[in-house]
């Protein structure tokens, strides 16, 4: 049974990995992909388990009703599970989407007790309770009101990158993910589990639209493009960044990548905010009694190295900001 479980569970993962960039997100395409995936999973499970089942073939009851019910329910239940999981992955986070898979053991227990009349033993009852508790724990939004929400901050900067790249040209999801990963993937990997929910949120706000485009020798590709409302929202986010988008280097780089889009006045305002932040004498990695320690005051050569690298890069960035501000302000003056 271990071999059966491993093979039947591994096949869907392999197929999803190979086809995640080629399967369109339309309802019909999702239904076809889900049916194919489920049938392939059951076929592999049947093939692998056949040698073990052959030893008990004399004890098998060959009534057509139970066999038909098992086949239909197997395809329908497994297919609906994969379909729901795929649809959810495009609308919510990967963790929340995977809750569909977590509920499978609970449903199996319920079917066994209600239909097959199996006795709900204490271990099964406890296991079902643990799964339900885990589902509830993952479903509750994290963080408290008034506190910074890291997930919301990551979502905001991802949405800014999506709006920025789509302002340059319409892109399908795979190419969009490649460009975002090149810009910010070294900080946080950009997966389908984060990209598709972000695109869905932007489409729901009517900032982004989606259309089908003929693929090269394959099924149509879903192409995303910016609406007029999306361009206005992008300009608003670029012209009025929050404090963290100025102080956090990685978020600031995403902002800087599309700063050529707003007006020169907005560009100068953002660059001036960044320059003022870099010139703040209170900035530093290591403090003692509220005082920022200098590089020569640090005993660890590695801590001193951090201070040295930060000082050199900060000096280079301040020089660039000063030159760029002069250039931008000269254009506004003329």
Protein Blocks (a to p, Z undefined) as FASTA:
>chain_A
ZZmmmmmmmmmmmmmmmmmmmmccbfklmmmmmmmmmmmmmmmmmmmmmmmmmmmmmmpc
cbfklmmmmmmmmmmmmmmmmmmmmmmmmmmcfklmmmmmmmmmmmmmmmmmmmnopacd
fklmmmmmmmmmmmmmmmpcghiehiacfklmmmmmmmmmmmmmmmmpccdfklmmmmmm
mmmmmmoccdfklmmmmmmmmmmnopaccdddddehiacdddddddfklmmmmmmmmmmc
cfklmmmmklmmmmmmmmmmmcfklmmmmmmmmmmmmmpmkbcfbdcehiacdfklpmbl
klmmmmmmmmmmmmmmmmmmmmmmmmmmmmmmZZ
